[in-house]
Amino acid sequence: MIIFIAVLALGLIGFILHLFLSKSPKTLYRITHLFLLYQLAFSVGLASLLAFYGLTFMTEFVAVYSGWPTCPFEKLLGNVNLAFGILGLLSIWMSDDFKFATILGVSIWLLADAVTHLADIYYNQNYTPGNAGVPLYTDIIIPIILLGNFALYKYLKRKHRLI
Protein backbone atom coordinates (compact mmCIF):
# COMPACT_ATOMS: atom_id res chain seq x y z
CA MET A 1 0.00 0.00 0.00
CA ILE A 2 3.01 2.26 0.26
CA ILE A 3 2.70 2.88 -3.48
CA PHE A 4 -0.76 4.45 -3.00
CA ILE A 5 0.52 6.71 -0.25
CA ALA A 6 3.44 7.64 -2.54
CA VAL A 7 1.00 8.51 -5.35
CA LEU A 8 -1.02 10.74 -3.02
CA ALA A 9 2.19 12.37 -1.78
CA LEU A 10 3.44 12.91 -5.34
CA GLY A 11 0.16 14.61 -6.20
CA LEU A 12 0.59 16.96 -3.25
CA ILE A 13 4.25 17.63 -4.07
CA GLY A 14 3.40 18.23 -7.74
CA PHE A 15 0.65 20.66 -6.74
CA ILE A 16 2.97 22.60 -4.41
CA LEU A 17 5.77 22.75 -7.00
CA HIS A 18 3.37 23.84 -9.75
CA LEU A 19 1.89 26.51 -7.51
CA PHE A 20 5.20 28.00 -6.41
CA LEU A 21 7.07 27.68 -9.70
CA SER A 22 4.23 29.22 -11.69
CA LYS A 23 4.34 32.91 -12.41
CA SER A 24 0.53 33.11 -12.24
CA PRO A 25 -0.98 34.98 -9.28
CA LYS A 26 -1.54 32.76 -6.25
CA THR A 27 -5.17 33.63 -5.66
CA LEU A 28 -7.40 31.38 -3.58
CA TYR A 29 -9.32 30.52 -6.75
CA ARG A 30 -6.10 29.50 -8.58
CA ILE A 31 -4.89 27.45 -5.61
CA THR A 32 -8.24 25.66 -5.33
CA HIS A 33 -8.39 24.97 -9.06
CA LEU A 34 -4.82 23.62 -9.21
CA PHE A 35 -5.37 21.44 -6.14
CA LEU A 36 -8.54 20.03 -7.72
CA LEU A 37 -6.69 19.15 -10.93
CA TYR A 38 -3.87 17.42 -9.07
CA GLN A 39 -6.32 15.49 -6.89
CA LEU A 40 -8.22 14.30 -9.96
CA ALA A 41 -5.01 13.34 -11.75
CA PHE A 42 -3.31 11.58 -8.84
CA SER A 43 -5.89 10.54 -6.20
CA VAL A 44 -8.41 9.42 -8.81
CA GLY A 45 -6.51 8.93 -12.09
CA LEU A 46 -3.15 7.42 -11.21
CA ALA A 47 -4.28 5.66 -8.01
CA SER A 48 -7.16 3.99 -9.88
CA LEU A 49 -4.89 2.87 -12.71
CA LEU A 50 -2.53 1.31 -10.16
CA ALA A 51 -5.47 -0.43 -8.49
CA PHE A 52 -6.58 -1.68 -11.91
CA TYR A 53 -3.14 -3.17 -12.47
CA GLY A 54 -3.09 -4.86 -9.07
CA LEU A 55 -6.62 -6.23 -9.28
CA THR A 56 -6.14 -7.47 -12.84
CA PHE A 57 -2.58 -8.80 -12.84
CA MET A 58 -1.76 -9.41 -9.16
CA THR A 59 -4.98 -11.04 -7.96
CA GLU A 60 -3.34 -13.45 -5.48
CA PHE A 61 -1.36 -10.69 -3.79
CA VAL A 62 -4.40 -8.40 -3.56
CA ALA A 63 -6.56 -11.20 -2.14
CA VAL A 64 -4.05 -12.04 0.59
CA TYR A 65 -3.50 -8.34 1.36
CA SER A 66 -7.23 -7.66 1.69
CA GLY A 67 -8.05 -10.86 3.57
CA TRP A 68 -10.65 -11.78 0.96
CA PRO A 69 -10.64 -14.86 -1.28
CA THR A 70 -9.41 -14.67 -4.86
CA CYS A 71 -12.33 -14.57 -7.24
CA PRO A 72 -13.33 -13.30 -10.70
CA PHE A 73 -14.87 -10.21 -9.11
CA GLU A 74 -11.38 -8.85 -8.52
CA LYS A 75 -11.00 -8.40 -12.28
CA LEU A 76 -14.42 -6.75 -12.47
CA LEU A 77 -13.37 -4.34 -9.74
CA GLY A 78 -10.19 -3.78 -11.73
CA ASN A 79 -12.37 -2.68 -14.66
CA VAL A 80 -14.13 -0.11 -12.44
CA ASN A 81 -10.73 1.23 -11.42
CA LEU A 82 -9.68 1.42 -15.07
CA ALA A 83 -12.77 3.49 -15.88
CA PHE A 84 -12.26 5.93 -13.00
CA GLY A 85 -8.54 6.12 -13.72
CA ILE A 86 -9.26 7.28 -17.25
CA LEU A 87 -12.02 9.66 -16.09
CA GLY A 88 -9.70 11.16 -13.46
CA LEU A 89 -6.99 11.85 -16.01
CA LEU A 90 -9.42 13.18 -18.62
CA SER A 91 -10.85 15.57 -16.00
CA ILE A 92 -7.72 17.68 -16.35
CA TRP A 93 -8.90 18.91 -19.76
CA MET A 94 -12.68 18.59 -19.44
CA SER A 95 -15.51 20.85 -18.26
CA ASP A 96 -16.55 21.43 -14.66
CA ASP A 97 -19.61 19.25 -15.24
CA PHE A 98 -17.36 16.38 -16.33
CA LYS A 99 -15.15 16.94 -13.27
CA PHE A 100 -18.17 16.94 -10.98
CA ALA A 101 -19.60 13.77 -12.52
CA THR A 102 -16.23 12.05 -12.05
CA ILE A 103 -15.95 13.29 -8.45
CA LEU A 104 -19.52 12.30 -7.59
CA GLY A 105 -19.18 8.84 -9.14
CA VAL A 106 -15.85 8.03 -7.51
CA SER A 107 -17.06 9.44 -4.17
CA ILE A 108 -20.18 7.28 -4.11
CA TRP A 109 -18.10 4.24 -5.02
CA LEU A 110 -15.34 4.89 -2.45
CA LEU A 111 -17.72 5.71 0.41
CA ALA A 112 -19.71 2.54 -0.36
CA ASP A 113 -16.42 0.63 -0.32
CA ALA A 114 -15.65 2.13 3.11
CA VAL A 115 -18.98 0.81 4.41
CA THR A 116 -18.09 -2.64 3.05
CA HIS A 117 -14.67 -2.52 4.73
CA LEU A 118 -16.27 -1.50 8.04
CA ALA A 119 -18.86 -4.27 7.75
CA ASP A 120 -16.10 -6.81 7.11
CA ILE A 121 -14.27 -5.55 10.18
CA TYR A 122 -17.43 -5.78 12.29
CA TYR A 123 -18.82 -9.10 11.06
CA ASN A 124 -15.63 -11.00 10.20
CA GLN A 125 -13.01 -9.26 12.35
CA ASN A 126 -10.97 -8.71 9.17
CA TYR A 127 -8.21 -6.38 10.32
CA THR A 128 -5.81 -7.09 7.45
CA PRO A 129 -4.02 -3.98 6.14
CA GLY A 130 -5.91 -4.21 2.84
CA ASN A 131 -9.25 -4.04 4.63
CA ALA A 132 -8.72 -2.00 7.80
CA GLY A 133 -5.71 0.09 6.72
CA VAL A 134 -4.94 2.53 3.92
CA PRO A 135 -7.84 1.48 1.63
CA LEU A 136 -10.39 2.17 4.38
CA TYR A 137 -8.92 5.56 5.23
CA THR A 138 -8.53 6.72 1.64
CA ASP A 139 -12.05 5.50 0.80
CA ILE A 140 -13.29 8.08 3.32
CA ILE A 141 -10.73 10.89 3.03
CA ILE A 142 -10.50 11.18 -0.76
CA PRO A 143 -14.25 11.81 -1.34
CA ILE A 144 -14.31 14.41 1.45
CA ILE A 145 -11.33 16.23 -0.07
CA LEU A 146 -12.68 16.02 -3.63
CA LEU A 147 -16.24 17.11 -2.80
CA GLY A 148 -15.12 19.88 -0.43
CA ASN A 149 -12.50 21.18 -2.86
CA PHE A 150 -14.92 21.13 -5.79
CA ALA A 151 -17.57 23.00 -3.77
CA LEU A 152 -15.01 25.67 -2.79
CA TYR A 153 -13.74 25.90 -6.36
CA LYS A 154 -17.27 26.45 -7.73
CA TYR A 155 -18.06 28.99 -5.00
CA LEU A 156 -14.92 31.00 -5.76
CA LYS A 157 -15.54 30.77 -9.48
CA ARG A 158 -19.09 32.15 -9.04
CA LYS A 159 -17.93 34.79 -6.56
CA HIS A 160 -15.43 36.14 -9.09
CA ARG A 161 -17.95 35.72 -11.91
CA LEU A 162 -15.63 33.38 -13.74
CA ILE A 163 -18.41 31.06 -14.86
N, CA, C and O of each residue as an XYZ file, in Angstrom:
652
protein
N       0.803     -1.198      0.000
C       0.000      0.000      0.000
C       0.846      1.262      0.000
O       0.335      2.360     -0.219
N       2.120      1.107      0.241
C       3.009      2.263      0.258
C       2.981      2.987     -1.084
O       3.179      4.200     -1.142
N       2.737      2.245     -2.156
C       2.699      2.884     -3.478
C       1.524      3.856     -3.587
O       1.643      4.892     -4.242
N       0.385      3.534     -2.951
C      -0.760      4.453     -3.004
C      -0.493      5.710     -2.183
O      -0.875      6.811     -2.581
N       0.155      5.545     -1.052
C       0.522      6.708     -0.253
C       1.526      7.562     -1.026
O       1.459      8.791     -0.987
N       2.456      6.910     -1.728
C       3.436      7.638     -2.541
C       2.741      8.417     -3.657
O       3.118      9.554     -3.943
N       1.739      7.823     -4.284
C       0.998      8.511     -5.353
C       0.291      9.748     -4.792
O       0.321     10.816     -5.403
N      -0.338      9.596     -3.639
C      -1.018     10.739     -3.021
C      -0.008     11.822     -2.646
O      -0.272     13.011     -2.825
N       1.140     11.413     -2.129
C       2.190     12.372     -1.775
C       2.752     13.062     -3.019
O       3.000     14.268     -2.999
N       2.952     12.310     -4.090
C       3.441     12.906     -5.342
C       2.461     13.937     -5.891
O       2.866     14.975     -6.416
N       1.169     13.643     -5.765
C       0.159     14.609     -6.195
C       0.253     15.898     -5.400
O       0.138     16.989     -5.960
N       0.462     15.776     -4.100
C       0.592     16.956     -3.247
C       1.881     17.711     -3.554
O       1.876     18.940     -3.628
N       2.969     16.996     -3.731
C       4.252     17.627     -4.072
C       4.171     18.312     -5.437
O       4.646     19.435     -5.601
N       3.568     17.632     -6.417
C       3.402     18.231     -7.742
C       2.580     19.504     -7.684
O       2.917     20.497     -8.328
N       1.498     19.476     -6.910
C       0.651     20.659     -6.743
C       1.458     21.817     -6.146
O       1.408     22.936     -6.656
N       2.194     21.551     -5.079
C       2.973     22.603     -4.411
C       4.044     23.165     -5.348
O       4.223     24.380     -5.431
N       4.752     22.284     -6.049
C       5.774     22.750     -6.996
C       5.151     23.589     -8.107
O       5.661     24.658     -8.444
N       4.053     23.108     -8.671
C       3.369     23.835     -9.746
C       2.949     25.218     -9.244
O       3.149     26.222     -9.927
N       2.376     25.258     -8.067
C       1.889     26.509     -7.509
C       3.025     27.513     -7.310
O       2.898     28.679     -7.685
N       4.118     27.066     -6.728
C       5.196     28.000     -6.407
C       6.142     28.286     -7.559
O       6.811     29.319     -7.552
N       6.222     27.410     -8.544
C       7.074     27.679     -9.698
C       6.339     28.455    -10.788
O       6.967     29.013    -11.688
N       5.027     28.490    -10.707
C       4.226     29.217    -11.689
C       4.315     30.716    -11.436
O       4.387     31.172    -10.295
N       4.308     31.457    -12.517
C       4.345     32.912    -12.412
C       2.929     33.495    -12.276
O       2.773     34.700    -12.081
N       1.917     32.655    -12.379
C       0.528     33.113    -12.240
C       0.271     33.564    -10.804
O       0.891     33.057     -9.869
N      -0.646     34.521    -10.632
C      -0.981     34.982     -9.278
C      -1.506     33.821     -8.428
O      -2.219     32.944     -8.915
N      -1.139     33.840     -7.163
C      -1.536     32.764     -6.252
C      -2.815     33.148     -5.508
O      -2.822     33.291     -4.286
N      -3.886     33.311     -6.265
C      -5.172     33.627     -5.661
C      -5.774     32.357     -5.076
O      -5.376     31.248     -5.430
N      -6.738     32.532     -4.178
C      -7.400     31.376     -3.583
C      -8.102     30.556     -4.670
O      -8.114     29.326     -4.614
N      -8.676     31.233     -5.642
C      -9.317     30.517     -6.755
C      -8.295     29.660     -7.515
O      -8.553     28.491     -7.803
N      -7.148     30.239     -7.835
C      -6.103     29.498     -8.577
C      -5.597     28.311     -7.764
O      -5.416     27.219     -8.304
N      -5.368     28.519     -6.477
C      -4.892     27.446     -5.606
C      -5.914     26.307     -5.564
O      -5.558     25.135     -5.683
N      -7.167     26.662     -5.396
C      -8.238     25.662     -5.330
C      -8.355     24.898     -6.640
O      -8.515     23.677     -6.639
N      -8.276     25.607     -7.746
C      -8.389     24.969     -9.060
C      -7.213     24.015     -9.306
O      -7.408     22.880     -9.741
N      -6.005     24.479     -9.026
C      -4.822     23.622     -9.215
C      -4.882     22.383     -8.318
O      -4.578     21.275     -8.762
N      -5.275     22.574     -7.060
C      -5.369     21.444     -6.139
C      -6.387     20.430     -6.653
O      -6.150     19.223     -6.586
N      -7.509     20.909     -7.161
C      -8.536     20.025     -7.720
C      -7.970     19.212     -8.881
O      -8.182     18.001     -8.952
N      -7.259     19.861     -9.779
C      -6.692     19.153    -10.928
C      -5.692     18.086    -10.498
O      -5.691     16.980    -11.038
N      -4.853     18.410     -9.540
C      -3.871     17.423     -9.069
C      -4.539     16.273     -8.326
O      -4.099     15.128     -8.429
N      -5.590     16.568     -7.582
C      -6.317     15.488     -6.893
C      -6.986     14.566     -7.906
O      -6.949     13.345     -7.751
N      -7.593     15.133     -8.934
C      -8.224     14.299     -9.960
C      -7.184     13.462    -10.697
O      -7.417     12.288    -10.984
N      -6.046     14.062    -11.000
C      -5.007     13.344    -11.749
C      -4.347     12.247    -10.910
O      -4.107     11.147    -11.408
N      -4.058     12.536     -9.655
C      -3.308     11.577     -8.836
C      -4.209     10.700     -7.973
O      -4.137      9.474     -8.051
N      -5.068     11.324     -7.142
C      -5.885     10.544     -6.204
C      -6.959      9.719     -6.900
O      -7.361      8.670     -6.398
N      -7.422     10.188     -8.053
C      -8.410      9.417     -8.813
C      -7.731      8.724     -9.991
O      -7.802      7.500    -10.107
N      -7.079      9.481    -10.861
C      -6.505      8.926    -12.088
C      -5.421      7.888    -11.865
O      -5.614      6.708    -12.158
N      -4.294      8.318    -11.352
C      -3.154      7.419    -11.213
C      -3.407      6.322    -10.179
O      -3.064      5.163    -10.414
N      -4.001      6.672     -9.043
C      -4.281      5.660     -8.011
C      -5.224      4.582     -8.545
O      -5.034      3.400     -8.259
N      -6.236      4.978     -9.315
C      -7.164      3.993     -9.876
C      -6.490      3.112    -10.923
O      -6.771      1.916    -11.002
N      -5.609      3.691    -11.719
C      -4.893      2.870    -12.706
C      -3.966      1.859    -12.026
O      -3.813      0.735    -12.502
N      -3.357      2.259    -10.925
C      -2.534      1.312    -10.161
C      -3.395      0.208     -9.554
O      -3.003     -0.958     -9.553
N      -4.561      0.572     -9.042
C      -5.475     -0.434     -8.490
C      -5.948     -1.380     -9.593
O      -6.068     -2.585     -9.372
N      -6.213     -0.838    -10.767
C      -6.585     -1.684    -11.911
C      -5.496     -2.716    -12.173
O      -5.780     -3.902    -12.344
N      -4.263     -2.261    -12.202
C      -3.143     -3.174    -12.471
C      -3.088     -4.282    -11.408
O      -2.984     -5.464    -11.734
N      -3.161     -3.884    -10.147
C      -3.088     -4.864     -9.069
C      -4.241     -5.857     -9.101
O      -4.031     -7.062     -8.958
N      -5.440     -5.363     -9.286
C      -6.623     -6.227     -9.284
C      -6.695     -7.127    -10.513
O      -7.305     -8.195    -10.466
N      -6.086     -6.708    -11.594
C      -6.142     -7.474    -12.836
C      -4.966     -8.434    -12.987
O      -5.136     -9.553    -13.470
N      -3.785     -8.004    -12.580
C      -2.584     -8.796    -12.842
C      -1.889     -9.346    -11.583
O      -0.946    -10.130    -11.685
N      -2.356     -8.934    -10.413
C      -1.757     -9.407     -9.160
C      -2.850     -9.890     -8.204
O      -2.840     -9.554     -7.019
N      -3.783    -10.674     -8.722
C      -4.981    -11.041     -7.962
C      -4.658    -11.792     -6.667
O      -5.293    -11.544     -5.642
N      -3.697    -12.693     -6.697
C      -3.344    -13.454     -5.482
C      -2.828    -12.516     -4.383
O      -3.248    -12.603     -3.229
N      -1.926    -11.633     -4.756
C      -1.360    -10.691     -3.788
C      -2.458     -9.820     -3.181
O      -2.515     -9.647     -1.963
N      -3.328     -9.274     -4.028
C      -4.401     -8.396     -3.558
C      -5.345     -9.160     -2.638
O      -5.781     -8.624     -1.619
N      -5.663    -10.390     -2.978
C      -6.563    -11.199     -2.142
C      -5.961    -11.431     -0.757
O      -6.648    -11.266      0.251
N      -4.709    -11.806     -0.702
C      -4.051    -12.037      0.591
C      -3.993    -10.730      1.379
O      -4.271    -10.712      2.578
N      -3.635     -9.644      0.710
C      -3.504     -8.341      1.357
C      -4.829     -7.869      1.949
O      -4.857     -7.276      3.028
N      -5.922     -8.131      1.243
C      -7.235     -7.662      1.694
C      -7.919     -8.637      2.644
O      -8.891     -8.278      3.310
N      -7.419     -9.867      2.711
C      -8.049    -10.864      3.567
C      -9.312    -11.440      2.963
O     -10.125    -12.040      3.666
N      -9.480    -11.260      1.668
C     -10.649    -11.785      0.958
C     -10.182    -12.874      0.005
O      -9.021    -12.873     -0.404
N     -11.047    -13.791     -0.352
C     -10.636    -14.858     -1.279
C     -10.451    -14.326     -2.704
O     -11.084    -13.352     -3.112
N      -9.575    -14.987     -3.437
C      -9.410    -14.666     -4.859
C     -10.670    -15.096     -5.596
O     -11.198    -16.186     -5.376
N     -11.137    -14.223     -6.470
C     -12.329    -14.575     -7.240
C     -12.381    -13.713     -8.496
O     -11.653    -12.726     -8.598
N     -13.232    -14.075     -9.451
C     -13.331    -13.297    -10.698
C     -13.783    -11.851    -10.479
O     -13.555    -10.999    -11.338
N     -14.408    -11.569     -9.360
C     -14.872    -10.206     -9.113
C     -13.713     -9.228     -8.942
O     -13.890     -8.023     -9.119
N     -12.541     -9.729     -8.604
C     -11.378     -8.851     -8.525
C     -11.122     -8.189     -9.877
O     -10.836     -6.994     -9.944
N     -11.224     -8.960    -10.938
C     -10.996     -8.398    -12.283
C     -12.109     -7.421    -12.664
O     -11.863     -6.435    -13.359
N     -13.328     -7.695    -12.209
C     -14.423     -6.755    -12.473
C     -14.180     -5.451    -11.733
O     -14.413     -4.374    -12.281
N     -13.713     -5.536    -10.493
C     -13.373     -4.336     -9.735
C     -12.201     -3.609    -10.397
O     -12.133     -2.380    -10.385
N     -11.292     -4.377    -10.967
C     -10.195     -3.776    -11.732
C     -10.725     -2.934    -12.885
O     -10.198     -1.859    -13.169
N     -11.773     -3.427    -13.550
C     -12.373     -2.675    -14.657
C     -12.970     -1.349    -14.188
O     -12.873     -0.342    -14.888
N     -13.584     -1.348    -13.010
C     -14.128     -0.106    -12.442
C     -12.987      0.875    -12.193
O     -13.106      2.064    -12.487
N     -11.888      0.370    -11.653
C     -10.726      1.225    -11.421
C     -10.160      1.773    -12.725
O      -9.739      2.928    -12.784
N     -10.150      0.954    -13.763
C      -9.682      1.420    -15.069
C     -10.547      2.576    -15.559
O     -10.030      3.582    -16.045
N     -11.855      2.432    -15.431
C     -12.773      3.491    -15.878
C     -12.531      4.789    -15.108
O     -12.405      5.854    -15.712
N     -12.464      4.704    -13.785
C     -12.261      5.926    -13.003
C     -10.854      6.488    -13.182
O     -10.657      7.699    -13.088
N      -9.879      5.629    -13.439
C      -8.540      6.121    -13.724
C      -8.529      6.995    -14.970
O      -7.935      8.073    -14.984
N      -9.188      6.518    -16.007
C      -9.263      7.281    -17.250
C     -10.069      8.565    -17.050
O      -9.668      9.629    -17.521
N     -11.204      8.468    -16.353
C     -12.019      9.662    -16.089
C     -11.241     10.701    -15.277
O     -11.319     11.898    -15.554
N     -10.493     10.235    -14.277
C      -9.704     11.157    -13.459
C      -8.670     11.903    -14.285
O      -8.495     13.110    -14.121
N      -7.988     11.194    -15.168
C      -6.986     11.850    -16.012
C      -7.635     12.768    -17.044
O      -7.137     13.865    -17.295
N      -8.732     12.333    -17.639
C      -9.420     13.180    -18.621
C      -9.972     14.458    -17.984
O     -10.109     15.477    -18.661
N     -10.284     14.409    -16.704
C     -10.846     15.568    -16.004
C      -9.948     16.790    -16.083
O     -10.424     17.921    -15.983
N      -8.658     16.569    -16.261
C      -7.717     17.684    -16.345
C      -8.131     18.644    -17.471
O      -8.017     19.861    -17.324
N      -8.604     18.099    -18.580
C      -8.902     18.911    -19.762
C     -10.391     19.149    -19.980
O     -10.760     19.883    -20.897
N     -11.245     18.557    -19.175
C     -12.680     18.594    -19.444
C     -13.387     19.681    -18.624
O     -12.782     20.360    -17.796
N     -14.686     19.815    -18.889
C     -15.508     20.847    -18.257
C     -15.716     20.580    -16.769
O     -15.418     19.496    -16.267
N     -16.228     21.585    -16.084
C     -16.551     21.433    -14.663
C     -17.624     20.361    -14.457
O     -17.581     19.623    -13.472
N     -18.573     20.273    -15.370
C     -19.610     19.247    -15.243
C     -18.999     17.847    -15.323
O     -19.402     16.951    -14.581
N     -18.042     17.658    -16.207
C     -17.355     16.377    -16.325
C     -16.585     16.080    -15.034
O     -16.623     14.963    -14.519
N     -15.885     17.101    -14.522
C     -15.147     16.940    -13.273
C     -16.091     16.535    -12.152
O     -15.806     15.609    -11.392
N     -17.230     17.241    -12.052
C     -18.174     16.941    -10.978
C     -18.735     15.527    -11.111
O     -18.854     14.812    -10.116
N     -19.076     15.124    -12.322
C     -19.598     13.766    -12.520
C     -18.557     12.726    -12.100
O     -18.895     11.725    -11.468
N     -17.315     12.960    -12.447
C     -16.233     12.047    -12.045
C     -16.092     12.026    -10.528
O     -15.991     10.956     -9.929
N     -16.086     13.196     -9.907
C     -15.951     13.286     -8.449
C     -17.131     12.623     -7.749
O     -16.942     11.874     -6.790
N     -18.336     12.889     -8.216
C     -19.524     12.304     -7.592
C     -19.513     10.777     -7.725
O     -19.774     10.063     -6.757
N     -19.213     10.288     -8.914
C     -19.179      8.841     -9.140
C     -18.133      8.151     -8.290
O     -18.426      7.148     -7.639
N     -16.921      8.673     -8.287
C     -15.851      8.029     -7.512
C     -16.123      8.158     -6.013
O     -15.769      7.264     -5.245
N     -16.745      9.255     -5.590
C     -17.056      9.441     -4.168
C     -18.109      8.452     -3.687
O     -17.971      7.867     -2.613
N     -19.153      8.266     -4.474
C     -20.177      7.279     -4.111
C     -19.545      5.901     -4.002
O     -19.779      5.171     -3.039
N     -18.750      5.557     -4.991
C     -18.099      4.245     -5.016
C     -17.173      4.060     -3.808
O     -17.253      3.039     -3.125
N     -16.295      5.036     -3.538
C     -15.338      4.894     -2.447
C     -16.018      4.868     -1.079
O     -15.635      4.082     -0.212
N     -17.018      5.718     -0.881
C     -17.720      5.706      0.406
C     -18.483      4.396      0.614
O     -18.554      3.890      1.733
N     -19.049      3.853     -0.454
C     -19.707      2.543     -0.358
C     -18.682      1.458     -0.056
O     -18.965      0.528      0.700
N     -17.494      1.571     -0.642
C     -16.416      0.630     -0.318
C     -16.037      0.725      1.161
O     -15.795     -0.295      1.806
N     -15.985      1.944      1.697
C     -15.648      2.125      3.109
C     -16.661      1.413      4.000
O     -16.290      0.784      4.992
N     -17.934      1.513      3.647
C     -18.977      0.810      4.409
C     -18.740     -0.700      4.358
O     -18.896     -1.388      5.367
N     -18.368     -1.209      3.193
C     -18.091     -2.641      3.046
C     -16.882     -3.051      3.892
O     -16.902     -4.102      4.532
N     -15.834     -2.228      3.898
C     -14.668     -2.516      4.734
C     -15.071     -2.553      6.223
O     -14.681     -3.460      6.958
N     -15.851     -1.558      6.645
C     -16.274     -1.504      8.044
C     -17.155     -2.703      8.410
O     -17.043     -3.251      9.507
N     -18.020     -3.101      7.492
C     -18.861     -4.273      7.747
C     -18.004     -5.527      7.874
O     -18.277     -6.383      8.716
N     -16.974     -5.638      7.047
C     -16.099     -6.806      7.111
C     -15.300     -6.816      8.420
O     -15.026     -7.876      8.984
N     -14.940     -5.646      8.883
C     -14.266     -5.551     10.185
C     -15.222     -6.001     11.290
O     -14.855     -6.796     12.155
N     -16.443     -5.488     11.250
C     -17.428     -5.779     12.293
C     -17.863     -7.248     12.286
O     -17.837     -7.911     13.324
N     -18.258     -7.748     11.129
C     -18.819     -9.098     11.063
C     -17.771    -10.206     11.017
O     -18.000    -11.294     11.545
N     -16.629     -9.943     10.394
C     -15.627    -11.002     10.204
C     -14.309    -10.736     10.917
O     -13.365    -11.517     10.796
N     -14.242     -9.634     11.660
C     -13.008     -9.258     12.354
C     -11.807     -9.263     11.398
O     -10.714     -9.701     11.759
N     -12.030     -8.768     10.177
C     -10.969     -8.714      9.169
C     -10.173     -7.417      9.352
O     -10.562     -6.356      8.863
N      -9.070     -7.527     10.057
C      -8.210     -6.377     10.321
C      -6.943     -6.391      9.473
O      -5.944     -5.775      9.846
N      -6.971     -7.090      8.335
C      -5.811     -7.092      7.450
C      -5.575     -5.674      6.930
O      -6.520     -4.894      6.809
N      -4.323     -5.337      6.621
C      -4.023     -3.979      6.145
C      -4.815     -3.576      4.899
O      -5.110     -2.395      4.715
N      -5.159     -4.529      4.052
C      -5.911     -4.215      2.841
C      -7.389     -4.003      3.085
O      -8.115     -3.601      2.176
N      -7.849     -4.268      4.303
C      -9.252     -4.037      4.635
C      -9.409     -2.930      5.678
O     -10.283     -2.072      5.550
N      -8.569     -2.950      6.700
C      -8.717     -1.995      7.797
C      -7.639     -0.911      7.790
O      -7.568     -0.105      8.718
N      -6.807     -0.885      6.762
C      -5.711      0.086      6.716
C      -5.940      1.195      5.706
O      -7.003      1.814      5.669
N      -4.928      1.434      4.890
C      -4.939      2.533      3.921
C      -6.188      2.553      3.037
O      -6.764      3.625      2.851
N      -6.635      1.417      2.482
C      -7.836      1.484      1.634
C      -9.057      2.045      2.370
O      -9.812      2.833      1.801
N      -9.253      1.651      3.610
C     -10.394      2.166      4.379
C     -10.275      3.677      4.575
O     -11.240      4.413      4.365
N      -9.096      4.133      4.976
C      -8.917      5.564      5.232
C      -9.061      6.398      3.961
O      -9.722      7.437      3.965
N      -8.444      5.942      2.884
C      -8.531      6.719      1.641
C      -9.937      6.665      1.051
O     -10.359      7.608      0.382
N     -10.665      5.576      1.287
C     -12.045      5.503      0.797
C     -12.934      6.548      1.468
O     -13.984      6.901      0.932
N     -12.532      7.034      2.610
C     -13.289      8.079      3.316
C     -12.703      9.457      3.040
O     -13.440     10.399      2.749
N     -11.386      9.578      3.130
C     -10.729     10.889      3.030
C     -10.789     11.468      1.617
O     -11.061     12.658      1.455
N     -10.544     10.661      0.606
C     -10.504     11.183     -0.764
C     -11.837     11.801     -1.190
O     -11.828     12.901     -1.743
N     -12.984     11.148     -0.963
C     -14.246     11.808     -1.340
C     -14.481     13.124     -0.597
O     -14.977     14.087     -1.181
N     -14.128     13.166      0.685
C     -14.307     14.407      1.451
C     -13.465     15.525      0.842
O     -13.948     16.643      0.663
N     -12.212     15.223      0.526
C     -11.330     16.228     -0.073
C     -11.849     16.656     -1.442
O     -11.915     17.850     -1.734
N     -12.217     15.691     -2.282
C     -12.683     16.018     -3.635
C     -13.964     16.846     -3.609
O     -14.051     17.876     -4.278
N     -14.958     16.401     -2.841
C     -16.240     17.114     -2.795
C     -16.086     18.498     -2.165
O     -16.647     19.474     -2.663
N     -15.332     18.582     -1.079
C     -15.116     19.878     -0.434
C     -14.344     20.832     -1.325
O     -14.691     22.009     -1.423
N     -13.306     20.339     -1.972
C     -12.499     21.180     -2.858
C     -13.313     21.651     -4.060
O     -13.223     22.811     -4.463
N     -14.116     20.734     -4.635
C     -14.923     21.127     -5.794
C     -15.951     22.186     -5.397
O     -16.172     23.143     -6.139
N     -16.581     22.020     -4.230
C     -17.568     23.004     -3.772
C     -16.909     24.373     -3.583
O     -17.469     25.391     -3.990
N     -15.732     24.401     -2.972
C     -15.014     25.667     -2.788
C     -14.602     26.265     -4.130
O     -14.730     27.472     -4.336
N     -14.121     25.449     -5.022
C     -13.735     25.899     -6.359
C     -14.923     26.561     -7.079
O     -14.785     27.644     -7.647
N     -16.094     25.894     -7.047
C     -17.268     26.453     -7.727
C     -17.738     27.737     -7.051
O     -18.155     28.674     -7.731
N     -17.678     27.789     -5.732
C     -18.060     28.991     -5.004
C     -17.154     30.161     -5.400
O     -17.641     31.251     -5.698
N     -15.855     29.937     -5.404
C     -14.917     31.005     -5.763
C     -15.069     31.416     -7.223
O     -14.928     32.591     -7.561
N     -15.350     30.471     -8.063
C     -15.538     30.771     -9.481
C     -16.773     31.660     -9.667
O     -16.738     32.626    -10.429
N     -17.854     31.331     -8.974
C     -19.085     32.154     -9.043
C     -18.854     33.529     -8.423
O     -19.275     34.548     -8.969
N     -18.185     33.541     -7.288
C     -17.927     34.794     -6.564
C     -17.154     35.778     -7.439
O     -17.406     36.982     -7.400
N     -16.240     35.276     -8.205
C     -15.429     36.137     -9.085
C     -16.017     36.217    -10.478
O     -15.390     36.745    -11.397
N     -17.226     35.690    -10.633
C     -17.946     35.717    -11.914
C     -17.106     35.143    -13.049
O     -17.033     35.701    -14.144
N     -16.485     34.024    -12.756
C     -15.629     33.376    -13.741
C     -16.364     32.280    -14.501
O     -15.777     31.595    -15.339
N     -17.639     32.118    -14.207
C     -18.412     31.055    -14.859
C     -18.726     31.441    -16.283
O     -19.372     30.677    -17.001
